[in-house]
Amino acid sequence: MRDLKKPLSLLLAALLCCSAAFFAVHRLPAASVWAEGEISDETTTLPEDPTDPTDPTDPTDPTEPITEHTHAFGAWTPDGSGNHTRACACGETETESCVFEGDYVSNGGTHSRDCAVCGWTKTEACAYEKTVVAPTMTAEGYTLNVCPTCGDTFKDEIKPAEIDRAESTPMGDIDRDGAFTAAEARTILRVALSLDALSPEELAYADIDADGKLTAADARLSLRLSVGLDSVSARHAYTYETGAAATCTATGTLTLTCAYCGDKRELTVPASPHEFGEPAVTPATCTANGSKVYTCKACGMQRTDTLFAIPHDYSVAATATHGVLCAACGATQPGWTAFGGNWYYYNANGTRLVGKQFVDGQRYRFDANGVSETGREPAPPKVAVLGDSLVVSLESAGVAPYDFYGKVSLHINTIWNKSVSGSSRTIPDEVIGRDYDCVVLLIGINDLDYAGSVWEQWYREALQGLKERAPGATIYAHAIFPVNETRARANGYVATNAAVRAKNALIKQAAEAEGVPYLDPASVFTDASGQLPYEAASDGIHFGFTYAGYWYDWIKGQLK
């Protein structure tokens, strides 16, 4: 047996190589299993090959003809979820969505329609849209429910017919809110007294007693209604029909008819206002009144308004140095009198003016006898002076035609929250909207002991604030006046000229930093000893009348 093993193995290998396909696809009735070095008689079954050429059902079987299969599907069967299915005898199935055609059929709360293929009926609940119909005087109200899909409708929330308050307002209820008020009573009374007016519709309700007239009786009744002491039927619901239209020359008519009982009321509509066009103007002069004549576009009626004579323009000098005449008519300004070739001025008390005086805001010079020495000086710029008690003293002297906004004991850091007497504005805000040409800041006499750099910053902020509030004005930084130390000490003030000069140096630095002019009157108001002249101020600090006048003479030459 051992001698046969090798030849048999070779033979088996050759057979397998030549018949690989056969042995790969066919089951042998009996096969030997070889083990290493020996032969076994055990039988092994190979797995069945689905492509066995001898299988009669195999389309690839070369021994049988191939026949194509055509599905023969049965009827569509609905699955109840919107799809339908059909099956072939071979077991193949098809599933498709139902096809719904045509309109929904209403079923009272639901609607349905059938599938055109399988006949399955699809049913859905109606989704109603609600529309509220309010009750009227003649018809009930309700909520109309409409299904937008199938058109099914029904009504619910039925409300009986009722009087519409807006259409059947009780007499006297002018604003038609369903309530009588004292305000309506007052309105009716004012209209009855011709102090107010109402529209024709409002007049219809105001005439409570329906006598065709609006009187105090209607007002009294309306007042009683407003406090619940009386009542008026609310069943009338009037509609309006205009008869003859009102014009600017004739009244019109208005007919009211109750929708319930047919009651009619004839009302008179007041004439409409005239419609005036642009007036023809005759200007007024300083010697005669003018006029504005308005003409109605509808009827031609004219209305004339008087334009009263304008003031004289006293801007012309009668001579090079004397008197004032009106530029328009040549009339002499009241108060001026020419006598003996000279001009004099008498005030309202009949007193002849002498010295430096203001006449109608203009400065003149008169000699001791009242003779006018010079013509009026050029009109000064519009000036505001802001600051502490130094400003107050200048204002009290009354020599300068400026606006003064001063506050006693004012400091540079409190200027933002202090006001002058009788004003609600802070001092810097006083310059807002007043078209000043010049704004002068004079402050610091109360701050002589304040720290240098901090105080200078506060001063700069004040200058900045004034520039913002008066953008069209020139802002000036005014130095502190020198003081008379002897008189100042005698009056309890601790102020020295050394401290004043130190503070003025800070003011000058702040002015230069902010680009504003610096005004220093020290050269004018300092005597040989470097002090303020003894007679300038009774307390050594605040100017009296004479030196306030000197200050005005000096500063008007500084302001531009």
Residue pairs with C-beta under 8 A, 6 or more apart in sequence:
1 38
2 37
5 37
5 38
5 39
8 39
9 34
12 34
16 23
24 49
25 49
25 51
25 52
25 53
26 46
26 49
26 52
27 45
27 46
27 48
28 44
28 46
29 43
30 43
31 43
31 44
31 46
32 39
32 40
32 41
32 42
33 40
33 42
33 44
34 40
50 58
51 58
51 60
52 58
52 61
53 60
53 61
53 62
53 63
54 61
54 63
55 61
56 64
58 64
59 66
69 90
71 88
71 90
71 92
72 88
72 89
73 86
73 87
73 88
73 92
73 94
74 86
74 87
74 88
75 86
75 118
76 84
76 85
76 86
76 96
76 117
76 118
77 84
77 85
77 86
77 118
78 84
78 98
78 115
78 118
78 119
78 120
79 85
79 95
80 120
82 97
82 98
82 122
83 95
83 96
83 97
83 98
84 95
84 96
84 98
84 115
84 117
84 118
84 120
85 93
85 94
85 95
86 93
86 94
87 93
96 117
98 115
98 117
98 118
98 120
98 122
99 115
99 116
99 117
100 113
100 114
100 115
100 116
100 122
101 113
101 116
102 113
103 113
103 150
104 111
104 112
104 113
104 124
104 149
104 150
105 111
105 112
105 113
105 150
106 126
106 147
106 150
106 151
106 152
107 123
108 152
109 125
109 126
109 152
110 123
110 124
110 125
110 126
111 123
111 124
111 126
111 147
111 149
111 150
111 152
112 121
112 122
112 123
112 124
113 121
113 122
114 120
114 121
114 122
115 121
115 122
124 149
126 147
126 149
126 150
126 152
127 147
127 148
127 149
128 145
128 146
128 147
128 152
129 145
129 146
129 147
129 148
130 143
130 144
130 145
131 143
131 144
131 146
132 141
132 143
132 144
132 157
133 141
133 142
133 143
133 144
134 141
134 159
134 164
135 141
135 159
135 160
135 161
135 162
135 164
136 161
136 164
137 161
137 162
137 163
137 164
137 167
137 168
137 237
137 259
137 260
138 161
139 161
140 158
140 159
140 160
140 161
141 158
141 159
141 160
141 161
141 162
142 155
142 156
142 157
142 158
142 159
143 155
143 156
143 157
144 153
144 155
145 153
145 154
145 155
145 156
146 152
146 153
147 153
163 234
163 235
163 237
164 237
165 176
165 178
166 176
167 237
167 239
167 259
168 234
168 235
168 236
168 237
168 238
168 259
169 176
169 178
169 205
169 234
170 178
170 180
170 225
170 232
170 233
170 234
171 205
171 207
171 208
171 210
171 232
171 236
172 180
172 184
172 188
172 205
172 206
172 208
172 218
172 221
172 222
172 225
172 232
173 179
173 180
173 184
173 205
174 184
174 187
174 188
174 198
174 202
174 205
174 206
175 184
176 205
180 222
180 225
180 226
181 226
182 223
182 226
182 227
184 222
184 226
185 219
185 220
185 222
185 223
185 225
185 226
186 219
187 196
187 198
187 206
188 206
188 208
188 214
188 218
188 219
188 222
189 216
189 219
190 196
191 197
191 198
191 203
191 206
191 214
192 214
192 215
192 216
192 218
192 219
193 216
197 270
198 206
200 240
200 254
200 267
200 269
201 240
203 214
203 267
204 238
204 240
204 254
204 256
204 265
204 267
206 214
206 218
206 222
207 213
207 214
207 218
207 267
208 218
208 221
208 222
208 225
208 232
209 217
209 218
209 221
210 265
212 265
212 266
212 267
212 268
221 230
221 232
224 230
225 231
225 232
235 258
235 260
235 261
236 258
236 260
236 261
236 263
237 258
237 259
237 260
238 256
238 257
238 258
238 259
238 265
239 256
239 257
239 259
240 254
240 255
240 256
241 254
241 255
241 256
241 257
242 252
242 253
242 254
242 255
242 269
243 252
243 253
243 254
243 255
243 266
244 250
244 252
244 253
245 252
245 269
246 252
246 269
246 270
246 271
246 272
247 271
247 272
247 298
247 299
248 271
248 272
248 273
248 274
248 275
248 296
248 298
248 299
248 301
249 271
249 298
249 299
249 301
250 271
251 268
251 269
251 270
251 271
252 268
252 269
252 271
253 266
253 267
253 268
253 269
254 266
254 267
254 268
254 269
255 264
255 265
255 266
255 267
256 264
256 265
256 267
257 263
257 264
258 264
274 296
274 298
274 299
274 301
274 303
275 296
275 297
275 298
276 294
276 295
276 296
276 297
276 303
277 294
277 295
277 297
279 292
279 293
279 294
279 305
280 292
280 293
280 295
281 290
281 291
281 292
281 293
281 307
282 290
282 291
282 292
282 293
282 307
283 290
283 307
284 290
284 307
284 308
284 309
284 310
285 309
285 310
285 328
285 329
286 309
286 310
286 311
286 312
286 313
286 326
286 328
286 329
286 331
287 309
287 328
287 329
287 331
288 309
289 306
289 307
289 308
289 309
290 306
290 307
290 309
291 304
291 305
291 306
291 307
292 304
292 305
292 307
293 302
293 303
293 304
293 305
294 302
294 303
294 304
294 305
295 301
295 302
296 302
296 303
312 326
312 328
312 329
312 331
312 333
313 326
313 327
313 328
314 324
314 325
314 326
314 327
314 333
314 360
315 324
315 327
316 324
316 325
316 326
316 327
316 330
317 323
317 324
317 325
317 375
317 376
318 324
318 325
318 332
318 336
318 338
318 343
319 343
319 375
320 375
321 372
321 373
321 374
321 375
322 338
322 342
322 343
322 372
322 375
323 332
323 333
323 336
323 338
323 343
323 372
324 332
324 333
324 336
324 359
324 376
325 331
325 332
325 333
326 332
326 333
332 338
333 360
335 345
335 346
335 347
335 348
335 359
336 343
336 344
336 345
337 343
337 344
337 345
337 346
338 344
342 371
342 372
343 371
343 372
344 352
344 353
344 366
344 370
344 371
344 372
345 352
345 353
345 357
345 359
345 364
345 366
345 370
345 372
346 352
346 353
347 353
352 366
352 370
353 359
353 364
353 366
353 370
354 366
354 367
354 368
354 369
354 370
355 365
355 366
356 363
356 364
356 365
356 399
356 549
357 363
357 364
357 365
357 366
358 364
358 401
359 376
361 379
361 401
362 376
362 377
362 379
363 376
363 377
363 380
363 401
364 372
364 374
364 375
364 376
364 377
365 372
365 373
365 374
366 372
366 373
367 373
380 401
380 402
380 556
380 559
381 437
381 438
381 559
381 560
382 403
382 434
382 435
382 436
382 437
382 438
383 400
383 402
383 403
383 436
383 437
383 438
383 439
383 440
383 559
384 402
384 403
384 404
384 405
384 430
384 431
384 434
384 436
384 438
384 439
384 440
384 470
384 473
385 391
385 394
385 395
385 400
385 402
385 403
385 404
385 405
385 406
385 440
385 442
385 478
386 405
386 406
386 415
386 427
386 428
386 430
386 431
386 439
386 440
386 441
386 442
386 443
386 466
387 405
387 406
387 407
387 410
387 440
387 441
387 442
387 443
387 478
388 406
388 407
388 408
388 409
388 410
388 411
388 442
388 443
388 444
388 445
388 446
389 406
389 407
389 408
389 409
389 410
389 445
389 446
389 541
389 542
390 406
390 442
390 443
390 445
390 480
390 481
390 541
390 542
390 543
391 404
391 405
391 406
391 442
391 443
392 404
392 406
392 407
392 408
392 542
393 537
393 542
393 543
393 544
393 548
394 400
394 404
394 406
394 543
394 548
394 551
395 404
395 406
397 543
397 544
397 545
397 548
397 549
398 545
399 545
399 548
399 549
399 552
400 548
400 551
400 552
400 555
400 556
403 430
403 434
403 436
405 420
405 427
405 430
406 420
407 418
407 419
407 420
407 427
409 446
410 418
410 427
410 443
410 446
411 443
411 446
411 447
411 450
412 443
412 444
412 447
412 450
412 455
412 458
412 459
412 462
413 458
415 426
415 427
415 428
415 443
415 462
416 426
416 428
416 465
417 426
418 426
418 427
419 425
419 426
419 427
420 427
420 430
423 430
425 432
428 462
428 465
428 466
428 469
429 469
431 439
431 466
431 469
431 470
431 473
432 469
432 470
434 470
435 472
436 470
436 472
436 473
437 472
437 473
437 474
437 559
438 473
438 474
438 476
438 559
438 560
439 466
439 470
439 473
439 474
439 475
439 476
440 476
440 478
440 519
440 555
440 559
441 462
441 463
441 466
441 475
441 476
441 477
441 478
442 478
442 480
443 459
443 462
444 459
444 480
444 503
444 504
444 507
445 480
445 481
445 495
445 500
445 541
447 455
447 503
448 494
448 495
448 496
448 499
448 500
448 502
448 503
449 499
452 502
452 506
455 503
455 506
456 506
456 509
456 510
459 477
459 506
459 507
459 510
460 510
460 513
460 514
463 475
463 477
463 510
463 511
463 514
463 516
464 514
466 473
466 475
467 475
467 514
467 516
474 516
474 517
474 559
474 560
475 514
475 516
475 517
476 516
476 517
476 518
476 519
476 558
476 559
477 507
477 508
477 510
477 511
477 514
477 516
477 517
477 518
477 519
478 507
478 519
478 521
479 504
479 507
479 508
479 518
479 519
479 520
479 521
479 522
480 500
480 503
480 504
480 507
481 500
481 521
481 522
481 525
481 532
481 541
481 543
482 497
482 500
482 522
482 525
482 526
482 530
482 531
482 532
483 493
483 495
483 496
483 497
483 500
483 531
483 532
483 537
483 540
483 541
484 531
484 532
484 533
484 534
484 536
484 537
484 540
484 541
485 495
485 496
485 497
485 531
485 540
486 531
486 534
486 540
487 534
487 537
487 538
487 539
487 540
487 541
488 494
488 495
488 539
488 540
488 541
489 540
490 540
491 539
491 540
491 541
493 539
493 540
493 541
495 540
495 541
497 530
497 531
504 520
504 522
507 518
508 518
508 520
511 517
511 518
512 518
517 558
519 555
519 558
521 551
521 554
521 555
524 550
524 554
525 532
525 533
525 536
525 547
525 550
525 551
526 532
527 533
527 534
532 540
532 541
533 547
535 546
535 547
536 543
536 544
536 546
536 547
537 543
537 544
537 547
538 544
543 551
